[in-house]
Amino acid sequence: MAYTISDECIKCGACEGECPVGAISEGDATYVIDADACIDCGACADACPVDAISAE
């Protein structure tokens, strides 16, 4: 089960720096999480200022 980023994302980049495995990258409209690389630690969700990240 990977985390996902919703359309609420404001592209601030806070989550990208918090991911210990580098599973987050900047997409066209939002940041995106590579589900295969995600280790379900939740660090990104804790860092998101607009609560756009949740467990899938």
N, C-alpha and C positions, 0 to 999 in steps of 0.2 A: 504494500500500500504506500504510494508516494503522496507527497503534498502537491497541491495545485495552486495556481495563482489566478484569481478571478479578474474580471474586468474592472474591479475597484482599484486595481493597481495604478499608482500615480508615477511609476517609473523613477522612483527616487534612488534605487540601487542599494538600499540598506540591507536587503536580504542577500544579495550576491556576495557581499563581503563576509557575511556570517556563515555561509555554507562551508562546512569543513571538507567536503569532497568536490567542490567546484561544480555542482550540478545545476547551478542557476546561471542563465545568460540573458542578455537583453534581446527581446523579440521585437516585432514590428510595433505592436500596440501596448504590450505589457512585457514584464520579465517572464521567462518560462523556466520550468523545472524539468530536467531530464529524468523521467521516471525510472529508467534503468540504473542511473547513478545515485539517485536519492536513497539515503539510508534511514529515513523516517526519524531523524533526531529532533525536528521541530525548531531548530535554531532560527530558521528563516521566519517562521510564524511569529516567534517572540520578537524579532527585530522589525517586523512590518508596522509602520505607524498608522496604517488605515485598515488593519485586519483583513487584508486581501488574500491571505494565505491560509489554507485549511487542509486537513487530512482528507484525502480522496475517499 
